[in-house]
Amino acid sequence: MLRDHPRRYELANELHARPFPALSAPCRAAFIAIKRETDAANRDRSADRAHLEALLDRFGASHPAPGATHFFGQLGKHRLKWESHTEFVTYTLFSDGVADRPFDGAMFDVFPEDWLADAPGVRLTSALLRVEGAATPEEINTRLDDWFVPESLAVSRVLDDSATIASDFRIDTNGHIRFAAFVKDTTGERRVGRIVQRLCEIETYKTMAMLALPRARKLSGDLGKMDTELSELVGALREGQAQTEETLEGLLTIGSDLETMLARSSFRFGAMEAYEALVQQRISVLREERFGGRQTFLEFMMRRFDPAMRTCRSVQARMEALAERAKRAGDLLSTRVNVDRSEQNARLLKSMDERAATQLRLQRTVEGLSVVAISYYALGLVSAIFYPLGARFDVSKEMISALAVVPVVAGVWWVVRRIRKRVES
């Protein structure tokens, strides 16, 4: 038998780990996403699980399997869906029927106040969803005008006109986003569940992507200051007015700050790209069609959401461009240092050549004096040697010395020259 990969079944089951709920209109749902304020991706996930189990224990419900990242079960008269994501966890309550008062928030009373206070994180977003049966366009328009802010309202027919969805993406007085869906009688329970699930995902991923905007705005101000400082350093470097040590210190400061900013923001901006893609994909699969001349969800995102994403990408690109400029400025400073060093080396070599020429002239002067000195002593020796012979021929010592001057000096000069040539070769 061929052995299976140790994680074959785990990977196959992951594709079926998060099934859509089966819902029938009319129904309602309450959704909340909880996220750690800092370093959420590296959080202790056991705390999230313990918080879920504390809620289940209050209703006597069964616990999820060990290590599970999702749970779907009964919670009193409601059904609870829990999911653990990379940076957050979500709780969704489903209940049959709709409240007489639309979006009254009573479903959130299922979550005990002390349990919410003990949550391992803060509320990222929360939403109320109201799903009603089929209605005429006039009835839908009347209800939407009562429930939502007209300026922000987005409405569209979805999934081959099987439902009409609407939201203004505003936080109401109870602190929740409102979504409404009107489904036709022929729409299946699974499709209704997918619509509700997509609406929750659009809101959650939109909010997660928008987390990059405050950071981008703060970074934009810091980048403006750095841009000015870098421009001044490069300008002074071009005009030759900057001191090398001061310019190097300034470039090192800017470069290190930029690298720190890039390192700290890379995860947030990378996550933004992923969440933005998920928002666009979730809206795309709904296959929107315009309803009554109103803006669709896609158009709402194009007007309100996409500019924020472009701002974040612009700041990210500006930060990377500024880091590249700082690197080029460092290369320019390095080139200038090398040129200055080459000039110093050239001046040093010229000075060494001058000293060598001086030494050579001094050496030749000393050599001439040496010939005179050696000749003087050599002449004394020659006179002493030839004096007895001169006395026999009645030649005085002074005459012997006078006759020997030229040969002695010439001989000494020839010997010294031979020695110098041998040394130089």
DRENDO-1510 file (C-alpha; in Angstrom, 1 decimal, always signed):
<recs>
REC; n; res; u; v; w
REC; 1; MET; +0.0; +0.0; +0.0 .
REC; 2; LEU; +1.2; +3.5; -0.8 .
REC; 3; ARG; +1.6; +5.5; +2.3 .
REC; 4; ASP; -0.3; +8.8; +2.7 .
REC; 5; HIS; +1.3; +12.1; +3.4 .
REC; 6; PRO; +1.0; +12.7; +7.2 .
REC; 7; ARG; -1.1; +15.8; +6.5 .
REC; 8; ARG; -3.2; +14.6; +3.6 .
REC; 9; TYR; -6.5; +14.3; +5.4 .
REC; 10; GLU; -5.9; +17.5; +7.3 .
REC; 11; LEU; -5.3; +19.5; +4.1 .
REC; 12; ALA; -8.3; +17.9; +2.4 .
REC; 13; ASN; -10.6; +18.6; +5.4 .
REC; 14; GLU; -9.5; +22.2; +5.5 .
REC; 15; LEU; -11.3; +22.8; +2.2 .
REC; 16; HIS; -14.6; +21.8; +4.0 .
REC; 17; ALA; -13.8; +23.3; +7.4 .
REC; 18; ARG; -15.9; +26.5; +7.1 .
REC; 19; PRO; -19.3; +25.5; +5.6 .
REC; 20; PHE; -21.8; +28.2; +4.9 .
REC; 21; PRO; -24.8; +28.3; +7.2 .
REC; 22; ALA; -28.2; +27.2; +5.9 .
REC; 23; LEU; -30.7; +30.0; +6.5 .
REC; 24; SER; -34.3; +30.6; +5.5 .
REC; 25; ALA; -36.0; +34.0; +5.4 .
REC; 26; PRO; -37.1; +35.6; +7.5 .
REC; 27; CYS; -34.1; +35.5; +9.8 .
REC; 28; ARG; -31.5; +37.7; +11.5 .
REC; 29; ALA; -27.9; +37.5; +12.5 .
REC; 30; ALA; -25.5; +39.4; +14.8 .
REC; 31; PHE; -21.8; +39.4; +14.0 .
REC; 32; ILE; -18.8; +40.6; +16.0 .
REC; 33; ALA; -15.1; +40.5; +15.2 .
REC; 34; ILE; -12.5; +40.7; +18.0 .
REC; 35; LYS; -8.9; +41.6; +17.5 .
REC; 36; ARG; -5.9; +42.1; +19.7 .
REC; 37; GLU; -4.7; +45.8; +19.6 .
REC; 38; THR; -1.1; +44.9; +19.0 .
REC; 39; ASP; +0.8; +42.0; +17.4 .
REC; 40; ALA; -2.5; +40.2; +16.7 .
REC; 41; ALA; -0.9; +37.8; +14.2 .
REC; 42; ASN; +1.3; +36.4; +17.0 .
REC; 43; ARG; -1.3; +36.3; +19.7 .
REC; 44; ASP; -1.9; +33.4; +22.1 .
REC; 45; ARG; -4.7; +31.6; +20.4 .
REC; 46; SER; -5.5; +29.5; +23.4 .
REC; 47; ALA; -6.9; +32.7; +25.0 .
REC; 48; ASP; -9.4; +33.0; +22.1 .
REC; 49; ARG; -10.4; +29.4; +22.5 .
REC; 50; ALA; -10.8; +29.8; +26.3 .
REC; 51; HIS; -13.0; +32.8; +25.7 .
REC; 52; LEU; -15.2; +30.8; +23.4 .
REC; 53; GLU; -15.5; +27.9; +25.8 .
REC; 54; ALA; -16.5; +30.2; +28.6 .
REC; 55; LEU; -19.4; +31.3; +26.4 .
REC; 56; LEU; -20.4; +27.7; +25.5 .
REC; 57; ASP; -20.2; +26.7; +29.2 .
REC; 58; ARG; -22.8; +29.3; +30.1 .
REC; 59; PHE; -25.3; +27.7; +27.7 .
REC; 60; GLY; -24.2; +24.1; +28.4 .
REC; 61; ALA; -23.0; +23.7; +24.8 .
REC; 62; SER; -20.4; +21.3; +23.6 .
REC; 63; HIS; -16.8; +22.4; +23.0 .
REC; 64; PRO; -15.0; +22.4; +19.6 .
REC; 65; ALA; -12.4; +19.7; +18.8 .
REC; 66; PRO; -8.9; +20.4; +20.1 .
REC; 67; GLY; -7.0; +22.7; +17.9 .
REC; 68; ALA; -10.1; +23.6; +15.8 .
REC; 69; THR; -10.1; +27.0; +14.1 .
REC; 70; HIS; -13.9; +27.0; +13.6 .
REC; 71; PHE; -17.1; +25.9; +15.4 .
REC; 72; PHE; -20.7; +25.7; +14.6 .
REC; 73; GLY; -23.3; +24.7; +17.2 .
REC; 74; GLN; -26.4; +25.5; +19.1 .
REC; 75; LEU; -26.3; +28.2; +21.6 .
REC; 76; GLY; -29.7; +28.2; +23.4 .
REC; 77; LYS; -32.3; +29.0; +20.8 .
REC; 78; HIS; -29.6; +30.6; +18.5 .
REC; 79; ARG; -26.9; +29.0; +16.4 .
REC; 80; LEU; -23.3; +30.2; +16.9 .
REC; 81; LYS; -20.6; +30.2; +14.3 .
REC; 82; TRP; -17.1; +30.9; +15.6 .
REC; 83; GLU; -14.0; +31.3; +13.4 .
REC; 84; SER; -10.4; +32.0; +14.2 .
REC; 85; HIS; -8.5; +34.0; +11.6 .
REC; 86; THR; -4.9; +35.2; +11.3 .
REC; 87; GLU; -5.5; +38.5; +13.2 .
REC; 88; PHE; -9.0; +38.2; +14.6 .
REC; 89; VAL; -11.8; +35.9; +15.7 .
REC; 90; THR; -15.4; +36.2; +14.7 .
REC; 91; TYR; -18.7; +35.3; +16.4 .
REC; 92; THR; -21.9; +35.1; +14.4 .
REC; 93; LEU; -25.3; +34.4; +15.9 .
REC; 94; PHE; -28.2; +33.2; +13.7 .
REC; 95; SER; -31.8; +33.2; +14.7 .
REC; 96; ASP; -35.1; +32.5; +12.9 .
REC; 97; GLY; -37.5; +35.3; +12.3 .
REC; 98; VAL; -37.0; +39.1; +12.5 .
REC; 99; ALA; -37.6; +41.5; +15.3 .
REC; 100; ASP; -40.6; +43.8; +15.1 .
REC; 101; ARG; -38.3; +46.8; +15.5 .
REC; 102; PRO; -35.6; +46.6; +12.8 .
REC; 103; PHE; -32.0; +46.4; +14.0 .
REC; 104; ASP; -32.9; +46.8; +17.7 .
REC; 105; GLY; -29.7; +45.0; +18.7 .
REC; 106; ALA; -31.4; +42.6; +21.1 .
REC; 107; MET; -29.6; +39.6; +19.7 .
REC; 108; PHE; -26.3; +41.0; +21.2 .
REC; 109; ASP; -27.8; +40.5; +24.6 .
REC; 110; VAL; -27.0; +36.8; +24.1 .
REC; 111; PHE; -23.4; +37.8; +24.7 .
REC; 112; PRO; -23.1; +38.5; +28.5 .
REC; 113; GLU; -21.6; +41.9; +29.4 .
REC; 114; ASP; -19.0; +40.4; +31.7 .
REC; 115; TRP; -18.0; +37.9; +29.0 .
REC; 116; LEU; -17.6; +40.7; +26.5 .
REC; 117; ALA; -15.5; +42.7; +29.0 .
REC; 118; ASP; -13.2; +39.7; +29.4 .
REC; 119; ALA; -12.6; +39.4; +25.6 .
REC; 120; PRO; -8.9; +38.9; +24.7 .
REC; 121; GLY; -9.0; +42.0; +22.4 .
REC; 122; VAL; -11.2; +44.8; +21.3 .
REC; 123; ARG; -14.1; +45.0; +18.9 .
REC; 124; LEU; -12.9; +45.4; +15.4 .
REC; 125; THR; -16.4; +45.6; +14.0 .
REC; 126; SER; -19.9; +44.4; +14.6 .
REC; 127; ALA; -23.0; +44.1; +12.5 .
REC; 128; LEU; -26.7; +43.4; +12.5 .
REC; 129; LEU; -28.2; +41.6; +9.5 .
REC; 130; ARG; -31.9; +41.4; +8.8 .
REC; 131; VAL; -33.1; +39.0; +6.1 .
REC; 132; GLU; -36.6; +39.3; +4.9 .
REC; 133; GLY; -38.7; +37.5; +2.3 .
REC; 134; ALA; -39.6; +38.7; -1.1 .
REC; 135; ALA; -40.8; +42.3; -1.5 .
REC; 136; THR; -41.7; +44.7; -4.3 .
REC; 137; PRO; -39.1; +47.4; -5.3 .
REC; 138; GLU; -41.4; +50.0; -3.8 .
REC; 139; GLU; -41.6; +48.2; -0.5 .
REC; 140; ILE; -37.8; +47.7; -0.5 .
REC; 141; ASN; -37.2; +51.4; -1.2 .
REC; 142; THR; -39.6; +52.5; +1.6 .
REC; 143; ARG; -37.9; +50.3; +4.1 .
REC; 144; LEU; -34.4; +51.3; +3.0 .
REC; 145; ASP; -35.3; +55.0; +3.3 .
REC; 146; ASP; -36.4; +54.4; +6.9 .
REC; 147; TRP; -33.4; +52.2; +7.9 .
REC; 148; PHE; -30.3; +53.8; +6.2 .
REC; 149; VAL; -28.7; +57.1; +5.4 .
REC; 150; PRO; -29.6; +57.8; +1.8 .
REC; 151; GLU; -26.2; +59.5; +0.9 .
REC; 152; SER; -24.2; +56.4; +1.8 .
REC; 153; LEU; -26.7; +53.7; +0.9 .
REC; 154; ALA; -25.5; +51.0; -1.4 .
REC; 155; VAL; -28.1; +48.6; -2.9 .
REC; 156; SER; -27.8; +45.9; -5.5 .
REC; 157; ARG; -29.5; +42.7; -6.8 .
REC; 158; VAL; -27.2; +39.8; -6.4 .
REC; 159; LEU; -26.8; +36.2; -7.5 .
REC; 160; ASP; -28.9; +36.4; -10.6 .
REC; 161; ASP; -31.6; +38.5; -8.9 .
REC; 162; SER; -32.2; +35.9; -6.2 .
REC; 163; ALA; -31.8; +38.6; -3.5 .
REC; 164; THR; -31.4; +42.3; -2.9 .
REC; 165; ILE; -28.8; +43.5; -0.4 .
REC; 166; ALA; -28.3; +46.9; +1.1 .
REC; 167; SER; -26.2; +48.8; +3.6 .
REC; 168; ASP; -24.9; +52.3; +4.3 .
REC; 169; PHE; -21.8; +51.0; +6.2 .
REC; 170; ARG; -22.4; +53.5; +9.0 .
REC; 171; ILE; -22.2; +52.7; +12.7 .
REC; 172; ASP; -25.6; +53.1; +14.3 .
REC; 173; THR; -26.4; +54.4; +17.8 .
REC; 174; ASN; -25.9; +50.9; +19.2 .
REC; 175; GLY; -22.4; +50.7; +17.7 .
REC; 176; HIS; -23.2; +48.2; +14.9 .
REC; 177; ILE; -23.2; +48.2; +11.1 .
REC; 178; ARG; -26.5; +47.4; +9.5 .
REC; 179; PHE; -27.1; +45.1; +6.5 .
REC; 180; ALA; -30.5; +44.2; +5.0 .
REC; 181; ALA; -31.3; +41.4; +2.5 .
REC; 182; PHE; -34.5; +40.7; +0.7 .
REC; 183; VAL; -34.5; +37.2; -0.8 .
REC; 184; LYS; -37.0; +35.6; -3.1 .
REC; 185; ASP; -39.0; +32.6; -2.1 .
REC; 186; THR; -37.2; +30.4; -4.6 .
REC; 187; THR; -33.8; +31.2; -3.1 .
REC; 188; GLY; -32.3; +28.1; -1.3 .
REC; 189; GLU; -31.2; +28.1; +2.3 .
REC; 190; ARG; -27.5; +27.6; +1.3 .
REC; 191; ARG; -27.6; +30.6; -1.0 .
REC; 192; VAL; -29.2; +32.7; +1.7 .
REC; 193; GLY; -26.4; +31.5; +4.1 .
REC; 194; ARG; -23.7; +32.4; +1.5 .
REC; 195; ILE; -25.2; +35.9; +1.1 .
REC; 196; VAL; -25.1; +36.5; +4.8 .
REC; 197; GLN; -21.6; +35.1; +5.1 .
REC; 198; ARG; -20.4; +37.3; +2.3 .
REC; 199; LEU; -21.8; +40.5; +3.8 .
REC; 200; CYS; -20.0; +39.7; +7.1 .
REC; 201; GLU; -16.8; +39.0; +5.3 .
REC; 202; ILE; -17.0; +42.2; +3.2 .
REC; 203; GLU; -17.4; +44.3; +6.4 .
REC; 204; THR; -14.7; +42.5; +8.3 .
REC; 205; TYR; -12.1; +42.5; +5.5 .
REC; 206; LYS; -12.9; +46.1; +4.7 .
REC; 207; THR; -12.2; +47.2; +8.3 .
REC; 208; MET; -9.0; +45.1; +8.4 .
REC; 209; ALA; -7.8; +46.7; +5.2 .
REC; 210; MET; -8.6; +50.2; +6.5 .
REC; 211; LEU; -6.3; +49.7; +9.6 .
REC; 212; ALA; -3.4; +50.6; +7.3 .
REC; 213; LEU; -4.9; +54.1; +6.7 .
REC; 214; PRO; -4.1; +55.7; +10.1 .
REC; 215; ARG; -0.6; +54.4; +9.9 .
REC; 216; ALA; -0.2; +55.7; +6.4 .
REC; 217; ARG; -1.3; +59.1; +7.4 .
REC; 218; LYS; +1.2; +59.2; +10.3 .
REC; 219; LEU; +4.0; +57.9; +8.1 .
REC; 220; SER; +3.1; +60.5; +5.4 .
REC; 221; GLY; +4.0; +63.4; +7.9 .
REC; 222; ASP; +7.2; +61.7; +8.9 .
REC; 223; LEU; +8.2; +61.1; +5.3 .
REC; 224; GLY; +7.6; +64.8; +4.5 .
REC; 225; LYS; +10.2; +65.8; +7.1 .
REC; 226; MET; +12.7; +63.2; +6.0 .
REC; 227; ASP; +12.2; +64.2; +2.3 .
REC; 228; THR; +13.1; +67.8; +3.2 .
REC; 229; GLU; +16.1; +66.8; +5.2 .
REC; 230; LEU; +17.4; +64.5; +2.5 .
REC; 231; SER; +16.9; +67.1; -0.2 .
REC; 232; GLU; +18.9; +69.6; +1.9 .
REC; 233; LEU; +21.7; +67.1; +2.4 .
REC; 234; VAL; +21.9; +66.2; -1.3 .
REC; 235; GLY; +21.8; +69.9; -2.3 .
REC; 236; ALA; +24.6; +70.8; +0.1 .
REC; 237; LEU; +26.6; +67.7; -1.2 .
REC; 238; ARG; +26.1; +68.9; -4.8 .
REC; 239; GLU; +27.3; +72.4; -4.0 .
REC; 240; GLY; +30.3; +71.1; -2.1 .
REC; 241; GLN; +29.3; +73.0; +1.1 .
REC; 242; ALA; +28.6; +69.9; +3.3 .
REC; 243; GLN; +31.1; +68.4; +5.7 .
REC; 244; THR; +31.6; +64.7; +5.0 .
REC; 245; GLU; +31.1; +63.6; +8.6 .
REC; 246; GLU; +27.9; +65.7; +9.1 .
REC; 247; THR; +26.4; +64.5; +5.8 .
REC; 248; LEU; +27.2; +60.9; +6.6 .
REC; 249; GLU; +25.6; +61.2; +10.0 .
REC; 250; GLY; +22.5; +62.7; +8.5 .
REC; 251; LEU; +22.2; +60.0; +5.8 .
REC; 252; LEU; +22.7; +57.3; +8.4 .
REC; 253; THR; +20.0; +58.7; +10.6 .
REC; 254; ILE; +17.5; +59.0; +7.7 .
REC; 255; GLY; +18.4; +55.6; +6.3 .
REC; 256; SER; +18.0; +53.8; +9.7 .
REC; 257; ASP; +14.7; +55.6; +10.3 .
REC; 258; LEU; +13.4; +54.6; +6.9 .
REC; 259; GLU; +14.5; +50.9; +7.4 .
REC; 260; THR; +12.7; +50.9; +10.8 .
REC; 261; MET; +9.6; +52.4; +9.2 .
REC; 262; LEU; +9.6; +49.8; +6.4 .
REC; 263; ALA; +10.1; +46.9; +8.8 .
REC; 264; ARG; +7.3; +48.0; +11.1 .
REC; 265; SER; +4.8; +48.8; +8.4 .
REC; 266; SER; +5.6; +46.0; +5.9 .
REC; 267; PHE; +3.2; +43.5; +7.6 .
REC; 268; ARG; +0.3; +46.0; +7.9 .
REC; 269; PHE; +0.6; +47.1; +4.3 .
REC; 270; GLY; +1.0; +43.5; +3.1 .
REC; 271; ALA; -2.1; +42.5; +5.0 .
REC; 272; MET; -3.9; +45.5; +3.5 .
REC; 273; GLU; -3.2; +44.2; +0.0 .
REC; 274; ALA; -4.5; +40.8; +1.0 .
REC; 275; TYR; -7.7; +42.1; +2.7 .
REC; 276; GLU; -8.4; +44.5; -0.1 .
REC; 277; ALA; -8.2; +41.7; -2.6 .
REC; 278; LEU; -10.6; +39.7; -0.5 .
REC; 279; VAL; -13.1; +42.5; -0.4 .
REC; 280; GLN; -13.0; +42.9; -4.1 .
REC; 281; GLN; -13.3; +39.1; -4.6 .
REC; 282; ARG; -16.3; +38.8; -2.2 .
REC; 283; ILE; -18.1; +41.6; -4.0 .
REC; 284; SER; -17.3; +40.1; -7.4 .
REC; 285; VAL; -18.8; +36.7; -6.5 .
REC; 286; LEU; -22.1; +38.3; -5.6 .
REC; 287; ARG; -22.6; +39.3; -9.3 .
REC; 288; GLU; -24.2; +42.6; -8.6 .
REC; 289; GLU; -26.9; +44.3; -10.7 .
REC; 290; ARG; -28.1; +47.8; -10.2 .
REC; 291; PHE; -31.3; +48.4; -8.2 .
REC; 292; GLY; -33.4; +51.4; -8.9 .
REC; 293; GLY; -30.6; +53.6; -10.1 .
REC; 294; ARG; -28.8; +53.4; -6.7 .
REC; 295; GLN; -25.0; +52.8; -6.3 .
REC; 296; THR; -23.9; +49.2; -6.0 .
REC; 297; PHE; -21.5; +47.8; -3.3 .
REC; 298; LEU; -18.7; +47.9; -5.9 .
REC; 299; GLU; -19.4; +51.5; -6.7 .
REC; 300; PHE; -19.5; +52.4; -3.0 .
REC; 301; MET; -16.1; +50.8; -2.5 .
REC; 302; MET; -14.7; +52.6; -5.6 .
REC; 303; ARG; -15.8; +56.0; -4.1 .
REC; 304; ARG; -15.1; +55.4; -0.4 .
REC; 305; PHE; -12.8; +52.4; +0.0 .
REC; 306; ASP; -10.5; +52.5; -3.0 .
REC; 307; PRO; -9.1; +56.1; -2.3 .
REC; 308; ALA; -8.0; +55.0; +1.1 .
REC; 309; MET; -6.2; +52.0; -0.3 .
REC; 310; ARG; -4.6; +54.1; -3.0 .
REC; 311; THR; -3.4; +56.5; -0.2 .
REC; 312; CYS; -1.8; +53.6; +1.6 .
REC; 313; ARG; -0.1; +52.3; -1.5 .
REC; 314; SER; +1.1; +55.8; -2.3 .
REC; 315; VAL; +2.7; +56.2; +1.1 .
REC; 316; GLN; +4.3; +52.7; +0.8 .
REC; 317; ALA; +5.7; +53.6; -2.6 .
REC; 318; ARG; +6.9; +57.0; -1.3 .
REC; 319; MET; +8.7; +55.3; +1.6 .
REC; 320; GLU; +10.4; +52.8; -0.7 .
REC; 321; ALA; +11.4; +55.6; -3.1 .
REC; 322; LEU; +12.8; +57.7; -0.3 .
REC; 323; ALA; +14.8; +54.8; +1.0 .
REC; 324; GLU; +16.2; +54.4; -2.6 .
REC; 325; ARG; +17.0; +58.1; -2.7 .
REC; 326; ALA; +18.8; +57.8; +0.6 .
REC; 327; LYS; +20.8; +54.9; -0.8 .
REC; 328; ARG; +21.8; +56.8; -3.9 .
REC; 329; ALA; +22.8; +59.8; -1.8 .
REC; 330; GLY; +25.0; +57.5; +0.2 .
REC; 331; ASP; +26.6; +56.2; -3.0 .
REC; 332; LEU; +27.1; +59.8; -4.1 .
REC; 333; LEU; +28.8; +60.6; -0.8 .
REC; 334; SER; +30.9; +57.5; -1.1 .
REC; 335; THR; +32.0; +58.7; -4.6 .
REC; 336; ARG; +32.9; +62.1; -3.3 .
REC; 337; VAL; +34.9; +60.5; -0.4 .
REC; 338; ASN; +36.7; +58.3; -2.9 .
REC; 339; VAL; +37.5; +61.4; -5.2 .
REC; 340; ASP; +38.8; +63.3; -2.2 .
REC; 341; ARG; +40.8; +60.4; -1.1 .
REC; 342; SER; +42.3; +60.1; -4.6 .
REC; 343; GLU; +43.3; +63.7; -4.5 .
REC; 344; GLN; +44.9; +63.3; -1.1 .
REC; 345; ASN; +46.8; +60.3; -2.4 .
REC; 346; ALA; +47.9; +62.2; -5.5 .
REC; 347; ARG; +49.2; +65.1; -3.3 .
REC; 348; LEU; +50.9; +62.6; -1.1 .
REC; 349; LEU; +52.6; +60.9; -4.0 .
REC; 350; LYS; +53.7; +64.3; -5.4 .
REC; 351; SER; +55.1; +65.2; -2.0 .
REC; 352; MET; +56.9; +61.8; -1.8 .
REC; 353; ASP; +58.4; +62.4; -5.3 .
REC; 354; GLU; +59.6; +65.9; -4.3 .
REC; 355; ARG; +61.2; +64.4; -1.1 .
REC; 356; ALA; +62.8; +61.7; -3.2 .
REC; 357; ALA; +64.2; +64.2; -5.6 .
REC; 358; THR; +65.6; +66.3; -2.7 .
REC; 359; GLN; +67.1; +63.2; -1.2 .
REC; 360; LEU; +68.7; +62.4; -4.6 .
REC; 361; ARG; +70.2; +65.8; -4.9 .
REC; 362; LEU; +71.4; +65.7; -1.3 .
REC; 363; GLN; +72.8; +62.3; -1.9 .
REC; 364; ARG; +74.8; +63.5; -5.0 .
REC; 365; THR; +76.1; +66.5; -3.0 .
REC; 366; VAL; +77.2; +64.2; -0.3 .
REC; 367; GLU; +78.7; +61.9; -2.9 .
REC; 368; GLY; +80.8; +64.8; -4.3 .
REC; 369; LEU; +82.0; +65.7; -0.8 .
REC; 370; SER; +82.8; +62.0; -0.1 .
REC; 371; VAL; +85.0; +61.9; -3.2 .
REC; 372; VAL; +86.9; +65.0; -1.9 .
REC; 373; ALA; +87.2; +63.6; +1.6 .
REC; 374; ILE; +88.3; +60.1; +0.4 .
REC; 375; SER; +90.7; +61.7; -2.1 .
REC; 376; TYR; +92.3; +63.8; +0.6 .
REC; 377; TYR; +93.0; +60.7; +2.8 .
REC; 378; ALA; +94.0; +58.6; -0.2 .
REC; 379; LEU; +96.4; +61.3; -1.4 .
REC; 380; GLY; +98.1; +61.3; +2.0 .
REC; 381; LEU; +98.6; +57.5; +1.8 .
REC; 382; VAL; +100.0; +57.7; -1.8 .
REC; 383; SER; +102.4; +60.5; -0.7 .
REC; 384; ALA; +103.6; +58.4; +2.2 .
REC; 385; ILE; +104.0; +55.3; +0.0 .
REC; 386; PHE; +106.0; +57.1; -2.7 .
REC; 387; TYR; +108.0; +59.5; -0.5 .
REC; 388; PRO; +111.0; +57.1; -0.1 .
REC; 389; LEU; +111.2; +56.6; -3.8 .
REC; 390; GLY; +111.0; +60.3; -4.4 .
REC; 391; ALA; +113.8; +61.0; -1.9 .
REC; 392; ARG; +116.1; +58.8; -3.9 .
REC; 393; PHE; +115.5; +60.8; -7.1 .
REC; 394; ASP; +115.6; +64.1; -5.2 .
REC; 395; VAL; +111.8; +64.7; -5.6 .
REC; 396; SER; +110.1; +66.5; -2.7 .
REC; 397; LYS; +107.1; +65.2; -0.9 .
REC; 398; GLU; +105.0; +68.2; -2.0 .
REC; 399; MET; +105.9; +67.4; -5.6 .
REC; 400; ILE; +104.8; +63.8; -5.2 .
REC; 401; SER; +101.5; +65.0; -3.7 .
REC; 402; ALA; +100.9; +67.4; -6.5 .
REC; 403; LEU; +101.6; +64.8; -9.2 .
REC; 404; ALA; +99.3; +62.3; -7.5 .
REC; 405; VAL; +96.2; +64.6; -7.0 .
REC; 406; VAL; +94.6; +64.1; -10.4 .
REC; 407; PRO; +95.1; +60.3; -10.6 .
REC; 408; VAL; +93.9; +59.8; -7.0 .
REC; 409; VAL; +90.8; +62.0; -7.4 .
REC; 410; ALA; +89.9; +60.3; -10.7 .
REC; 411; GLY; +90.3; +56.9; -9.2 .
REC; 412; VAL; +88.2; +57.6; -6.2 .
REC; 413; TRP; +85.5; +59.2; -8.4 .
REC; 414; TRP; +85.5; +56.1; -10.7 .
REC; 415; VAL; +85.2; +53.7; -7.7 .
REC; 416; VAL; +82.3; +55.6; -6.1 .
REC; 417; ARG; +80.5; +55.8; -9.3 .
REC; 418; ARG; +80.8; +52.1; -9.9 .
REC; 419; ILE; +79.5; +51.4; -6.4 .
REC; 420; ARG; +76.5; +53.7; -6.9 .
REC; 421; LYS; +75.6; +52.1; -10.3 .
REC; 422; ARG; +75.8; +48.6; -8.7 .
REC; 423; VAL; +73.5; +49.7; -5.9 .
REC; 424; GLU; +70.9; +51.4; -8.2 .
REC; 425; SER; +70.8; +48.4; -10.5 .
</recs>
